[in-house]
Amino acid sequence: MARISVSETIFFIDRASRTSLQAQIRETVVSAVLSGRLPPGALLPSTRKLASYLNISRLTVTLAYQELATQGYLDAADRSSYRVADKPPFNVLDADVAKPGADAVDWSSKLRSTFRVAKQMRKPLDWRRYPYPFLYGQMDPSLFDLTAWRDCARRALAREDFELMAGDFAASDDVQLVNYICSRTLPGRGIRANPDEILVTVGAQNALWIVIQLLLRRGSHAVCENPCHPDMSASLQLSGAKVTVLDVDEGGLPPAALPHEIDAVFVTPSHHSPTGATMPMDRRVALLEAASSRDFVIIEDDYEFEMSFLAPPSPALKAFDRNGRVFYIGSFSKSLFPGLRLGYLVAPAPVIREARALRALMLRHPPGHLQRTAAYFLALGHYDAVLHRMREEYHLRHRVMADALNANGLKIAGSAAFGGTSFWIEGPDGLDADRLMADLREDGVLIESGSPFFPNDEESCRFFRMGYSSIGRDRIAEGVKLTANRMAQS
């Protein structure tokens, strides 16, 4: 039976890609084999012919082919040619895969719930190509120690560590990471906790969702801040509970305005999202006393306290909790990088046992290798070094941005007293922040409209947020000027 010869034209090299040339060749072959486009026995172009076609080194092609042969995708045909292995790692089904028609299923009648209830915070994935990205929550890679992270990832792949994390954690978490949270992270916020009072989560949002599922149901009554993060308001709405939103002021949520019959209060007392307001001590005491006398639980989202360069952050509300009524949510995603998605929940041990069981039904546990890598990064001092570097740079950016906002007449409606990474801006009456955000994209400027933070307000929003963690210091002033110019045209 004649062998099929594969044309070199199936290969394409993207020289602008961060993926190596060898890896691109391997990806092309693997994709074609797994999809059935390259059948067993198909003869690939010789190393010389493919190298000439792609205008790359013949050694690059040879090494790519050799790696594919080692993995079992290819067999050597001769010294310079290879063919697809007779039994590659994946066997393609002979039968044609049926493709459903456009009207095969009416999914609107099949799906019993919709989860698209939050106003979307529209952040373009290609935000780095914009010259003035004032996006909150994005990172500046130049401030992160990638070399140290890679070293910790390699440490986590050592045989002893690998054998541990390659197994099934069941519902458990990485012991080293939990111990670090107990001994270093929480004491820094004035909190004492035992390992059985901590659950590692896939970011703060995962912790929030778990808590809502445990505490609320139809007929329950919850309170949250207004404005508040859209994911929080959406999660509360989906619980079926009655939700009361309380307007915040310069001191955050006012406990005196709490309804009498409530089950849970969701707050960001140390750094309100998005205004940056800090709840003063008298309000904290009043909130804790109300929780005890009215028998409700407080859920504290304590985000971004690490970015303290103007003043030390106030202790966490949980630090003053003597009755176990405060559930504390923290995250490493804001302080390291947003794609990390590692957070944690601190609550009484009986609550954590139930939370662990619920998490196990959704995802069992966060990836073991990621947990162990983060544990090494924290324990070896890299985390503190990165935070120090971030604080110094963000302090400089904060000054530059505050000066630029004031010079251009933009009204700062809120920013964290201890530092943080953003400003909450109040525009003039009649400003539509959604429209301003869209118009500014044409100028290469990215801001965040405040409308998603007001879940019950259907009118146009005049507030917006400008972050400075993702923009270089030298571009802040010009970006603020462009923002002011667009506002003047609105």
Stockholm file with secondary structure:
# STOCKHOLM 1.0

chainA/1-490         MARISVSETIFFIDRASRTSLQAQIRETVVSAVLSGRLPPGALLPSTRKLASYLNISRLTVTLAYQELATQGYLDAADRSSYRVADKPPFNVLDADVAKPGADAVDWSSKLRSTFRVAKQMRKPLDWRRYPYPFLYGQMDPSLFDLTAWRDCARRALAREDFELMAGDFAASDDVQLVNYICSRTLPGRGIRANPDEILVTVGAQNALWIVIQLLLRRGSHAVCENPCHPDMSASLQLSGAKVTVLDVDEGGLPPAALPHEIDAVFVTPSHHSPTGATMPMDRRVALLEAASSRDFVIIEDDYEFEMSFLAPPSPALKAFDRNGRVFYIGSFSKSLFPGLRLGYLVAPAPVIREARALRALMLRHPPGHLQRTAAYFLALGHYDAVLHRMREEYHLRHRVMADALNANGLKIAGSAAFGGTSFWIEGPDGLDADRLMADLREDGVLIESGSPFFPNDEESCRFFRMGYSSIGRDRIAEGVKLTANRMAQS
#=GR chainA/1-490 SS CCCCBCCGGGCCCCTTSSSCHHHHHHHHHHHHHHHTSSCTTCBCCCHHHHHHHHTSCHHHHHHHHHHHHHHTSEEESSSSCEEECSSCSSCCCSSCCCCCCTTSCCHHHHCCCCCCCSCCCCCCTTGGGSSEECCTTCCCGGGSCHHHHHHHHHHHTSHHHHHHHTSCCTTCCCHHHHHHIIIIITGGGTCCCCGGGEEEESHHHHHHHHHHHHHCCTTCEEEEEESCCHHHHHHHHHTTCEEEEEECBTTBSCGGGCCSSCSEEEECCSSCTTTCCCCCHHHHHHHHHHHHHHTCEEEEECCSTTCBSSSCCCCCGGGGCSSSCEEEEEESTTTSCGGGCCEEEECCHHHHHHHHHHHHHHTSSSCHHHHHHHHHHHHTTHHHHHHHHHHHHHHHHHHHHHHHHHHTTCEEEECCTTBCSEEEEECCTTCCHHHHHHHHHTTTEECEESGGGCTTCCSCCCEEEEECSSSCHHHHHHHHHHHHHHHHHC
#=GC SS_cons         CCCCBCCGGGCCCCTTSSSCHHHHHHHHHHHHHHHTSSCTTCBCCCHHHHHHHHTSCHHHHHHHHHHHHHHTSEEESSSSCEEECSSCSSCCCSSCCCCCCTTSCCHHHHCCCCCCCSCCCCCCTTGGGSSEECCTTCCCGGGSCHHHHHHHHHHHTSHHHHHHHTSCCTTCCCHHHHHHIIIIITGGGTCCCCGGGEEEESHHHHHHHHHHHHHCCTTCEEEEEESCCHHHHHHHHHTTCEEEEEECBTTBSCGGGCCSSCSEEEECCSSCTTTCCCCCHHHHHHHHHHHHHHTCEEEEECCSTTCBSSSCCCCCGGGGCSSSCEEEEEESTTTSCGGGCCEEEECCHHHHHHHHHHHHHHTSSSCHHHHHHHHHHHHTTHHHHHHHHHHHHHHHHHHHHHHHHHHTTCEEEECCTTBCSEEEEECCTTCCHHHHHHHHHTTTEECEESGGGCTTCCSCCCEEEEECSSSCHHHHHHHHHHHHHHHHHC
//
